[in-house]
Amino acid sequence: MEINDRVVELGGLAFHYREAGDPAGHAVVLLHALGCGCDDWDDVVSDLADRHRMLAFEQRGSHRSARADAYSFELMRDDVRAFADRLGLERLSLVGHSMGGSVAYLFAEAWPERLDRLVVEDTPPPWHRAQPIAFGDAPADLPFDIAMARAIVDQLNAPDPAWWESLDRITTPTLILAGGPDSHVPQDRIAAAAARIPDCRLITLGGGHHVHRERRDEFVEAVRSFLD
C-alpha cells in the first residue's frame, strides 16, 4: 500500500503527515510518541489502509513538522483539532502512543462528539510522580526540537490534575493496549485510567512500551477489530 507524504499549514505552522487508503474512507489519525515521527506508524498504516483512511500526523516540533515558539500537551491537542477541521473530518478515530496517547486523551475529553473510537498505546494521562523525570544535556542533531521535549517533560513532572479528573468525560468507546511488565510505564496507572473511562477495554499485549513494533500483528488485529 502506497503511503504519501503531505504538508498542511495550521495556524501559520507547516505540519507533515503521511496518508494511505481511500480518501473517502473512515479517517484514523495516529499520534506518535516523543522523539518519534509520523513514519513510526508506517507498518500500522500499511496494515490498516485497506479499510480506513490512515493519517499519521507529525506533531509540532517533531522531525519534519515546524518548530514553534510554544509547546504543551494542550497546544498539541488543539493542533489535532485544527488538522481535523482543515481536512474536513467531522468525525474520526484517534490512535495515540505515549506522548501522542496523552494528546489523544485530552482531545477525547474536550471533544468526545468528534470521535468514533479512541485507541491508546501503553500510557495513562500524565500523573504526579514520586521521582521527577530528569532532563540533562542533549545532542544538537536530534530530529526534534529540544525545547518541545523540555516543555513536555516539564508537564509530565507537573501535570494538570484535570487531565485525570476529566477521564470520565470520555464517552467515546476506548481501547487501551498495554505493554505489560516489560514496559517502563506503571501498568497499574494504565489500569486506573481505564477504570475511569466509562466505555473502555484494556488489553495487555506485552512487548514493552512500543507495542505496535514488538507485537505488530497482535496490535493491528486488536485495532482492526475495534475500529470495525
C-alpha beads as a LAMMPS data file, in Angstrom:
LAMMPS data file: protein, C-alpha beads

228 atoms
227 bonds

1 atom types
1 bond types

-500.0 500.0 xlo xhi
-500.0 500.0 ylo yhi
-500.0 500.0 zlo zhi

Masses

1 110.0

Atoms # bond

1 1 1 0.000 0.000 0.000
2 1 1 1.492 3.342 -1.067
3 1 1 1.971 5.902 1.704
4 1 1 2.064 9.541 0.614
5 1 1 3.779 12.464 2.327
6 1 1 1.672 15.585 2.788
7 1 1 2.075 19.035 4.331
8 1 1 -0.687 21.170 5.799
9 1 1 -0.486 24.672 7.281
10 1 1 -2.203 25.164 10.621
11 1 1 -2.027 28.455 12.482
12 1 1 0.911 29.605 10.404
13 1 1 2.921 26.428 11.026
14 1 1 3.654 23.687 8.486
15 1 1 2.814 20.158 9.643
16 1 1 3.982 16.984 7.950
17 1 1 1.765 13.905 7.785
18 1 1 1.627 10.595 5.941
19 1 1 -1.526 9.246 4.340
20 1 1 -2.727 6.000 2.821
21 1 1 -6.047 4.410 1.997
22 1 1 -9.319 5.559 0.478
23 1 1 -9.735 9.361 0.887
24 1 1 -13.468 8.744 1.298
25 1 1 -12.951 6.077 3.955
26 1 1 -13.264 6.316 7.714
27 1 1 -10.454 8.588 8.955
28 1 1 -7.999 7.264 11.542
29 1 1 -5.459 9.808 12.852
30 1 1 -2.323 8.406 14.504
31 1 1 -0.218 10.374 17.017
32 1 1 3.392 9.359 17.684
33 1 1 5.497 9.260 20.831
34 1 1 8.034 11.844 21.978
35 1 1 11.165 11.568 19.859
36 1 1 9.424 9.727 17.044
37 1 1 7.977 10.994 13.773
38 1 1 4.859 10.063 11.884
39 1 1 6.740 7.395 9.910
40 1 1 6.942 5.375 13.134
41 1 1 3.406 4.294 12.215
42 1 1 4.207 3.142 8.651
43 1 1 3.685 -0.573 9.324
44 1 1 0.364 0.028 11.073
45 1 1 -0.734 2.425 8.344
46 1 1 0.090 -0.144 5.657
47 1 1 -1.757 -2.901 7.506
48 1 1 -4.952 -0.918 8.070
49 1 1 -5.155 1.205 4.912
50 1 1 -7.190 -1.434 3.087
51 1 1 -10.225 -0.471 5.186
52 1 1 -9.548 3.027 6.511
53 1 1 -8.131 6.396 5.554
54 1 1 -4.952 6.384 7.610
55 1 1 -3.438 9.741 8.577
56 1 1 -0.216 9.693 10.618
57 1 1 0.166 13.241 11.950
58 1 1 3.556 14.652 12.939
59 1 1 3.202 16.864 15.973
60 1 1 4.726 20.318 16.357
61 1 1 8.462 20.332 16.899
62 1 1 8.917 16.759 15.690
63 1 1 11.004 15.689 12.688
64 1 1 9.637 17.449 9.564
65 1 1 6.892 19.460 11.267
66 1 1 7.533 23.085 12.150
67 1 1 9.411 24.276 15.199
68 1 1 7.146 26.544 17.238
69 1 1 7.500 29.309 19.810
70 1 1 5.499 27.351 22.397
71 1 1 4.822 23.714 23.254
72 1 1 2.367 21.919 25.509
73 1 1 0.032 18.960 25.520
74 1 1 -2.871 21.405 25.156
75 1 1 -1.346 23.053 22.077
76 1 1 -0.762 19.632 20.530
77 1 1 -4.373 18.703 21.281
78 1 1 -5.512 21.888 19.549
79 1 1 -3.259 21.108 16.565
80 1 1 -5.100 17.800 16.113
81 1 1 -8.449 19.643 16.198
82 1 1 -7.151 22.137 13.608
83 1 1 -5.858 19.277 11.451
84 1 1 -9.240 17.524 11.536
85 1 1 -11.033 20.764 10.723
86 1 1 -8.699 21.593 7.835
87 1 1 -9.188 18.153 6.290
88 1 1 -12.952 18.346 6.794
89 1 1 -13.060 15.433 9.228
90 1 1 -16.278 15.920 11.165
91 1 1 -15.693 12.575 12.874
92 1 1 -12.561 10.474 13.162
93 1 1 -10.851 7.844 15.256
94 1 1 -7.640 8.574 17.168
95 1 1 -4.727 6.237 17.865
96 1 1 -2.042 7.611 20.181
97 1 1 1.192 6.214 21.585
98 1 1 2.901 7.586 24.719
99 1 1 3.026 11.400 24.267
100 1 1 0.550 11.004 21.425
101 1 1 -1.669 8.956 23.722
102 1 1 -1.760 11.773 26.258
103 1 1 -2.704 14.187 23.480
104 1 1 -5.439 11.767 22.396
105 1 1 -6.871 11.594 25.936
106 1 1 -7.068 15.393 26.062
107 1 1 -8.771 15.546 22.663
108 1 1 -11.324 12.934 23.747
109 1 1 -12.020 14.846 26.971
110 1 1 -12.553 18.111 25.117
111 1 1 -14.426 16.918 22.014
112 1 1 -15.831 13.414 22.501
113 1 1 -18.527 14.193 19.940
114 1 1 -15.859 14.292 17.213
115 1 1 -14.593 10.757 17.858
116 1 1 -15.827 7.358 16.747
117 1 1 -13.116 5.368 18.524
118 1 1 -10.113 6.096 20.762
119 1 1 -7.081 3.780 20.907
120 1 1 -4.233 4.475 23.335
121 1 1 -0.957 2.556 23.416
122 1 1 0.736 1.930 26.761
123 1 1 0.150 5.222 28.551
124 1 1 -2.174 6.836 31.044
125 1 1 -2.529 10.621 31.128
126 1 1 0.438 12.251 32.912
127 1 1 0.356 11.642 36.676
128 1 1 2.127 13.041 39.714
129 1 1 5.401 11.147 40.026
130 1 1 7.268 10.479 43.254
131 1 1 10.516 10.919 41.325
132 1 1 10.539 13.717 38.689
133 1 1 11.955 12.980 35.258
134 1 1 15.418 14.495 34.920
135 1 1 16.344 16.177 31.659
136 1 1 20.049 16.688 31.072
137 1 1 22.124 17.825 28.141
138 1 1 21.103 16.659 24.683
139 1 1 22.983 16.451 21.364
140 1 1 22.357 19.193 18.841
141 1 1 21.438 16.888 15.963
142 1 1 18.210 15.459 17.393
143 1 1 15.370 15.083 14.845
144 1 1 13.057 17.123 17.078
145 1 1 13.080 20.457 18.888
146 1 1 14.730 20.079 22.271
147 1 1 12.515 22.908 23.532
148 1 1 9.488 20.745 22.760
149 1 1 10.916 17.810 24.707
150 1 1 11.757 20.017 27.689
151 1 1 8.264 21.533 27.708
152 1 1 6.619 18.108 27.610
153 1 1 8.863 16.768 30.396
154 1 1 8.007 19.836 32.496
155 1 1 4.312 18.990 32.115
156 1 1 4.955 15.337 32.900
157 1 1 6.583 16.491 36.146
158 1 1 3.762 18.921 36.994
159 1 1 0.611 17.584 35.313
160 1 1 -2.748 19.321 35.423
161 1 1 -4.999 17.287 37.790
162 1 1 -7.910 17.966 35.418
163 1 1 -6.386 15.557 32.902
164 1 1 -7.172 12.661 35.255
165 1 1 -10.338 14.145 36.724
166 1 1 -11.867 14.541 33.247
167 1 1 -11.346 10.946 32.094
168 1 1 -14.980 10.176 32.898
169 1 1 -15.960 12.754 30.251
170 1 1 -14.639 10.445 27.541
171 1 1 -17.833 8.960 26.150
172 1 1 -16.012 7.559 23.123
173 1 1 -15.544 3.765 23.031
174 1 1 -11.925 3.346 24.082
175 1 1 -9.303 0.612 23.728
176 1 1 -6.053 0.736 25.707
177 1 1 -3.289 -1.638 24.581
178 1 1 -0.704 -2.101 27.310
179 1 1 2.882 -3.315 27.096
180 1 1 2.910 -5.346 30.292
181 1 1 5.800 -5.797 32.747
182 1 1 8.481 -5.100 30.147
183 1 1 7.231 -1.520 29.799
184 1 1 8.716 1.290 31.894
185 1 1 5.208 2.739 32.286
186 1 1 3.500 1.638 35.532
187 1 1 0.801 -0.750 34.386
188 1 1 -1.332 -0.041 37.445
189 1 1 -1.598 3.579 36.288
190 1 1 -2.847 2.416 32.902
191 1 1 -5.416 0.179 34.602
192 1 1 -6.535 3.078 36.796
193 1 1 -7.044 5.278 33.734
194 1 1 -9.049 2.547 32.003
195 1 1 -11.270 2.193 35.066
196 1 1 -12.209 5.876 34.942
197 1 1 -13.323 5.853 31.283
198 1 1 -16.977 4.757 31.032
199 1 1 -16.631 2.570 27.918
200 1 1 -13.072 1.264 27.946
201 1 1 -11.430 -2.081 27.292
202 1 1 -7.869 -2.740 28.464
203 1 1 -5.813 -5.452 26.737
204 1 1 -2.233 -6.265 27.733
205 1 1 -0.376 -7.437 24.637
206 1 1 3.130 -7.310 26.101
207 1 1 6.220 -6.260 24.200
208 1 1 7.094 -3.309 26.406
209 1 1 6.363 0.319 25.675
210 1 1 6.495 0.040 21.873
211 1 1 3.677 -2.451 21.492
212 1 1 2.986 -1.609 17.845
213 1 1 6.577 -2.514 16.946
214 1 1 7.185 -5.514 19.198
215 1 1 3.708 -7.055 18.874
216 1 1 2.779 -5.733 15.448
217 1 1 0.417 -8.491 14.348
218 1 1 -1.448 -8.597 17.664
219 1 1 -1.615 -4.786 17.804
220 1 1 -3.005 -4.477 14.284
221 1 1 -5.550 -7.229 14.840
222 1 1 -6.784 -5.637 18.059
223 1 1 -7.074 -2.208 16.452
224 1 1 -8.722 -3.569 13.304
225 1 1 -11.345 -5.458 15.293
226 1 1 -12.034 -2.424 17.466
227 1 1 -12.327 0.039 14.576
228 1 1 -14.611 -2.284 12.635

Bonds

1 1 1 2
2 1 2 3
3 1 3 4
4 1 4 5
5 1 5 6
6 1 6 7
7 1 7 8
8 1 8 9
9 1 9 10
10 1 10 11
11 1 11 12
12 1 12 13
13 1 13 14
14 1 14 15
15 1 15 16
16 1 16 17
17 1 17 18
18 1 18 19
19 1 19 20
20 1 20 21
21 1 21 22
22 1 22 23
23 1 23 24
24 1 24 25
25 1 25 26
26 1 26 27
27 1 27 28
28 1 28 29
29 1 29 30
30 1 30 31
31 1 31 32
32 1 32 33
33 1 33 34
34 1 34 35
35 1 35 36
36 1 36 37
37 1 37 38
38 1 38 39
39 1 39 40
40 1 40 41
41 1 41 42
42 1 42 43
43 1 43 44
44 1 44 45
45 1 45 46
46 1 46 47
47 1 47 48
48 1 48 49
49 1 49 50
50 1 50 51
51 1 51 52
52 1 52 53
53 1 53 54
54 1 54 55
55 1 55 56
56 1 56 57
57 1 57 58
58 1 58 59
59 1 59 60
60 1 60 61
61 1 61 62
62 1 62 63
63 1 63 64
64 1 64 65
65 1 65 66
66 1 66 67
67 1 67 68
68 1 68 69
69 1 69 70
70 1 70 71
71 1 71 72
72 1 72 73
73 1 73 74
74 1 74 75
75 1 75 76
76 1 76 77
77 1 77 78
78 1 78 79
79 1 79 80
80 1 80 81
81 1 81 82
82 1 82 83
83 1 83 84
84 1 84 85
85 1 85 86
86 1 86 87
87 1 87 88
88 1 88 89
89 1 89 90
90 1 90 91
91 1 91 92
92 1 92 93
93 1 93 94
94 1 94 95
95 1 95 96
96 1 96 97
97 1 97 98
98 1 98 99
99 1 99 100
100 1 100 101
101 1 101 102
102 1 102 103
103 1 103 104
104 1 104 105
105 1 105 106
106 1 106 107
107 1 107 108
108 1 108 109
109 1 109 110
110 1 110 111
111 1 111 112
112 1 112 113
113 1 113 114
114 1 114 115
115 1 115 116
116 1 116 117
117 1 117 118
118 1 118 119
119 1 119 120
120 1 120 121
121 1 121 122
122 1 122 123
123 1 123 124
124 1 124 125
125 1 125 126
126 1 126 127
127 1 127 128
128 1 128 129
129 1 129 130
130 1 130 131
131 1 131 132
132 1 132 133
133 1 133 134
134 1 134 135
135 1 135 136
136 1 136 137
137 1 137 138
138 1 138 139
139 1 139 140
140 1 140 141
141 1 141 142
142 1 142 143
143 1 143 144
144 1 144 145
145 1 145 146
146 1 146 147
147 1 147 148
148 1 148 149
149 1 149 150
150 1 150 151
151 1 151 152
152 1 152 153
153 1 153 154
154 1 154 155
155 1 155 156
156 1 156 157
157 1 157 158
158 1 158 159
159 1 159 160
160 1 160 161
161 1 161 162
162 1 162 163
163 1 163 164
164 1 164 165
165 1 165 166
166 1 166 167
167 1 167 168
168 1 168 169
169 1 169 170
170 1 170 171
171 1 171 172
172 1 172 173
173 1 173 174
174 1 174 175
175 1 175 176
176 1 176 177
177 1 177 178
178 1 178 179
179 1 179 180
180 1 180 181
181 1 181 182
182 1 182 183
183 1 183 184
184 1 184 185
185 1 185 186
186 1 186 187
187 1 187 188
188 1 188 189
189 1 189 190
190 1 190 191
191 1 191 192
192 1 192 193
193 1 193 194
194 1 194 195
195 1 195 196
196 1 196 197
197 1 197 198
198 1 198 199
199 1 199 200
200 1 200 201
201 1 201 202
202 1 202 203
203 1 203 204
204 1 204 205
205 1 205 206
206 1 206 207
207 1 207 208
208 1 208 209
209 1 209 210
210 1 210 211
211 1 211 212
212 1 212 213
213 1 213 214
214 1 214 215
215 1 215 216
216 1 216 217
217 1 217 218
218 1 218 219
219 1 219 220
220 1 220 221
221 1 221 222
222 1 222 223
223 1 223 224
224 1 224 225
225 1 225 226
226 1 226 227
227 1 227 228
